[in-house]
Each structure stands twice: as structure tokens, then as C-alpha cells.
Amino acid sequence: MAQIVRVTASEEIYQTLRDEILSLRFKPGEELNLQQLSVQLQVSRSPVRDALMRLSSDNLVDIFPQKGTRVSLINLKQVEEERFLRKSLEDHAVKKFIYVAREDHFKAMEAAIEEQAAYAIGDDFIKFLEADNTFHAIIFQAIGMQRIWNIILAQGGNHHRIRLLSFYQKNVLADIIEQHRLMLNALKHKQLDAILNLEDKHLSKLLQETELMVGRYPEYFKQERTYAPLQFQHQQAWRPS
């Protein structure tokens, strides 16, 4: 008999709030009011509090005793740490994948690229990034390392948000799609050096874009300053200005 996995209220709320933060619907620095969240989610305060504690461990919210809770500002040091973690693990994963990859893996990666192209047309940045992650997840799934990919996602909140912010720049989406196509072609032909070079360019591109994003959205990035409560205003899904 298959085991039934029960999702607790706290787990469901955690996933909901995490999605809101990673999608930038809850913006960096935005106040999270415990009472308002419990009313909006139609639950008691306790599971919301538990979910916020978990998000604090993920470096996605900051909890200030007796003052309040807010979405963590994007920490550039943590962005680099998360990028380093992902690149290191993905380089090793690719070296294994190249010897076990099958045609069905390539077809799944092609489908992910086509999804990205479709979402790019409509400027659906959130779905575009989901398809981007699907492309890379296939590599880890194929070598039996799904747990490692899950760790990358769980520890990559700052990197995820800055990637999403980068999409406002001209030609970024088209460049990502082209890089994925080149990577897939290199994988098909087992060109390991070419793949690793493309991976390096693909995962390092944010280093060149960060200064532009900090200049455009300075209020989203971590700076040394005294905490001051911010007005809670839950806005629609983030769009580039």
C-alpha cells in the first residue's frame, strides 16, 4: 500500500509564503504582518509563525523581536555563495550526465526550452524561470541526484530573486534560451569542455548584471542600517519598471 503523505498547515503556509517571496510578489524589505497573514490565509497565528521561522532559516525573512518581520533584502554575499554552490554541484552533475543521458532526457530539455520561448513572448518571468529550473533539474534527475537539486533550490533564495530581477534587461531572456540550446547541443555530442564553458558563462552572467540591478532597485538590496518597520502592502506580481 502506498504511503500517504500528509501536508501540515504549517508546511502548506510555508510553501505559499516562500512562493510569494521568490516570485517577488512579496518584495525585498516588505513588512509581513503576522495577524494580517493569518486573516488572509484563514488560519490561526501559530502555523503562520512556524512558517515564518522556517523562512528565517532559509534567509528569506528577517524577524525582529518586538518590532516585526519583513522579507529579507537580497544579500549579495549570499547570492555569490548560492551561485558558487550551484555551479560547483552542477559542474559535477554534468560530468556524470554526459555518460548516462538518453534521448528522452534531451527531448525533455528541448521541451523546457520551448516553454521558455513561449513564456518569453508574454514576458511571464516567473514561468520562464520555472522552465529554466526544469531544464537544469533534468540533469540531476537523470543521475539520481534529485535530492541535491532540491538542496540547491532550498538554499538558493537570494540567487533566485536576483535572477528574476535580471530579466527586465533587454535580450536577457533570448540570451538564456540561446545558451540552453548551445548547452543541449554540446550535451548531445558529449562535448564536455564546451558544456562546462557554457555552464560557466550561463551561471556567472549575474556577476556582470548585479551592478545594474543594484542601481535600478537599491531598496531591494541589503545595506547596513537600523531596522524600521515598513507599511504592509501586498501588491500584484512583480513587473519590471
C-alpha positions in Angstrom: 0.0 0.0 0.0 1.4 3.4 -1.0 2.2 5.7 1.9 0.0 8.7 2.2 2.0 11.9 2.7 0.0 14.4 4.8 0.9 18.1 4.4 0.6 20.1 7.6 -0.9 23.6 7.7 2.4 25.0 8.6 4.1 23.3 5.6 1.4 24.5 3.2 1.7 28.0 4.6 5.5 27.8 4.4 5.3 26.8 0.7 2.8 29.5 -0.1 4.8 32.3 1.6 8.0 31.0 0.1 6.5 31.2 -3.4 5.3 34.7 -2.8 8.8 35.8 -1.8 10.6 34.0 -4.6 8.2 35.4 -7.2 8.7 38.9 -5.8 5.0 39.3 -5.1 6.3 39.9 -1.6 9.1 42.3 -2.3 12.5 42.5 -0.5 12.0 44.7 2.5 8.3 44.3 2.6 6.7 44.1 6.1 5.0 40.8 6.9 2.3 41.3 9.5 1.5 38.1 11.4 -2.1 39.0 12.1 -2.8 40.1 8.5 -1.3 36.9 7.1 -3.3 34.7 9.3 -6.5 36.5 8.2 -5.6 36.3 4.5 -4.7 32.7 4.8 -7.7 31.9 7.0 -5.6 30.1 9.7 -4.5 30.7 13.2 -1.4 32.7 14.0 0.6 29.6 15.2 1.2 27.9 11.8 2.0 31.2 10.2 4.5 31.9 13.0 6.1 28.4 12.4 6.3 29.1 8.6 8.0 32.4 9.2 10.6 30.8 11.5 11.4 28.3 8.7 11.6 31.1 6.1 14.0 32.9 8.5 16.2 29.8 8.4 16.1 30.0 4.6 17.4 33.6 4.8 14.2 34.8 3.2 12.7 36.7 6.1 14.1 38.8 9.0 12.4 38.5 12.3 12.9 41.4 14.7 11.7 40.6 18.2 9.1 43.1 19.5 9.4 45.0 16.2 8.1 42.9 13.3 9.0 40.7 10.4 9.9 41.6 6.9 11.1 39.9 3.7 14.9 39.8 3.7 16.7 42.2 1.5 18.8 40.5 -1.2 22.2 39.7 0.3 24.9 39.9 -2.4 27.3 37.9 -0.4 24.7 35.1 -0.1 24.0 35.4 -3.8 27.6 34.7 -4.6 27.7 31.8 -2.1 24.5 30.3 -3.6 25.8 30.7 -7.1 29.1 29.0 -6.1 27.2 26.1 -4.6 25.0 25.6 -7.6 27.9 25.9 -10.1 30.1 23.5 -8.2 27.4 20.9 -7.9 26.1 21.3 -11.4 29.6 21.0 -12.9 30.0 17.6 -11.2 26.4 16.6 -12.3 27.1 17.4 -15.9 30.2 15.2 -15.9 28.1 12.3 -14.8 25.1 13.2 -17.0 27.1 13.2 -20.2 27.6 9.5 -20.0 24.1 8.5 -19.0 22.0 10.9 -21.0 19.3 9.4 -23.1 17.1 10.7 -26.0 14.2 11.1 -23.6 16.3 13.4 -21.4 17.2 15.5 -24.5 13.5 15.7 -25.5 12.5 16.9 -22.1 15.2 19.5 -22.1 14.1 20.7 -25.6 10.5 20.9 -24.3 11.7 23.1 -21.4 13.5 25.4 -23.9 10.3 25.7 -26.0 8.4 26.6 -22.8 10.9 29.3 -22.1 10.5 30.7 -25.6 6.7 30.8 -25.2 6.9 32.5 -21.8 9.4 35.0 -23.0 6.9 36.1 -25.7 4.4 37.0 -23.0 7.0 38.3 -20.5 5.9 35.8 -18.0 9.1 35.9 -16.0 8.0 33.6 -13.2 7.0 30.8 -15.5 10.1 31.4 -17.6 12.3 30.9 -14.5 10.4 27.7 -13.6 11.1 26.3 -17.1 14.7 27.3 -16.7 14.9 25.3 -13.5 13.2 22.4 -15.2 16.0 22.4 -17.8 18.7 22.1 -15.2 16.7 19.7 -12.9 16.7 17.1 -15.7 20.4 16.8 -15.3 20.2 15.9 -11.6 17.2 13.7 -12.1 18.9 11.7 -14.8 21.9 10.8 -12.5 19.7 10.0 -9.5 20.6 13.2 -7.6 17.2 14.9 -7.2 17.9 15.5 -3.5 21.0 17.5 -4.5 18.9 19.6 -6.8 16.3 20.2 -4.0 19.1 21.4 -1.8 20.2 23.9 -4.5 16.6 25.2 -4.7 16.1 25.3 -0.9 19.4 27.2 -0.4 19.1 29.5 -3.4 16.5 32.1 -2.4 18.8 35.2 -2.9 20.2 33.8 -6.2 16.6 33.0 -7.4 15.3 36.5 -6.7 18.2 38.3 -8.3 17.8 36.1 -11.4 14.2 37.2 -11.6 15.2 40.8 -11.3 17.7 40.5 -14.1 15.0 39.6 -16.6 14.0 43.2 -17.1 17.2 43.8 -19.1 17.0 43.8 -22.9 17.8 40.5 -24.6 18.4 38.6 -21.3 15.7 36.1 -21.9 16.7 35.5 -25.5 20.3 35.1 -24.4 19.3 32.4 -21.8 17.4 30.5 -24.4 20.3 30.5 -26.8 22.7 29.4 -24.1 20.4 26.5 -23.3 20.2 25.5 -26.9 24.0 25.5 -27.2 24.3 23.5 -24.0 21.9 20.9 -25.2 23.7 20.6 -28.5 27.0 20.1 -26.6 25.4 17.5 -24.3 24.1 15.6 -27.3 27.6 15.5 -28.8 29.3 14.8 -25.5 31.5 17.9 -25.7 32.4 18.2 -22.1 34.8 21.2 -22.3 32.2 23.1 -24.3 29.5 22.2 -21.8 31.5 23.4 -18.8 32.4 26.6 -20.6 28.8 27.3 -21.4 27.8 26.4 -17.8 30.3 28.9 -16.5 29.0 31.7 -18.7 25.4 30.8 -18.0 25.7 30.7 -14.2 28.2 33.6 -14.0 26.3 36.1 -16.1 24.7 37.7 -13.0 28.1 38.9 -11.9 28.0 41.3 -14.8 24.4 42.3 -14.2 24.4 42.9 -10.5 25.6 46.5 -10.5 22.9 47.4 -12.9 20.2 45.8 -10.7 21.5 47.4 -7.5 21.4 50.8 -9.3 17.9 50.2 -10.5 16.4 48.7 -7.3 18.7 49.9 -4.5 15.9 49.4 -1.9 15.9 45.7 -2.6 19.5 45.1 -1.5 21.0 44.6 1.9 22.7 47.7 3.4 23.9 48.3 6.9 21.1 50.3 8.5 18.8 50.3 11.5 15.6 48.4 11.1 12.4 50.5 10.7 9.0 48.8 10.3 7.6 49.2 6.8 3.9 49.5 5.8 2.5 46.2 4.7 1.2 46.4 1.2 0.8 43.2 -0.7 1.0 44.1 -4.4 0.5 42.2 -7.6 3.1 40.0 -9.2 6.3 41.9 -9.7 6.8 43.6 -13.1 9.9 45.5 -14.2 9.6 49.2 -14.1 
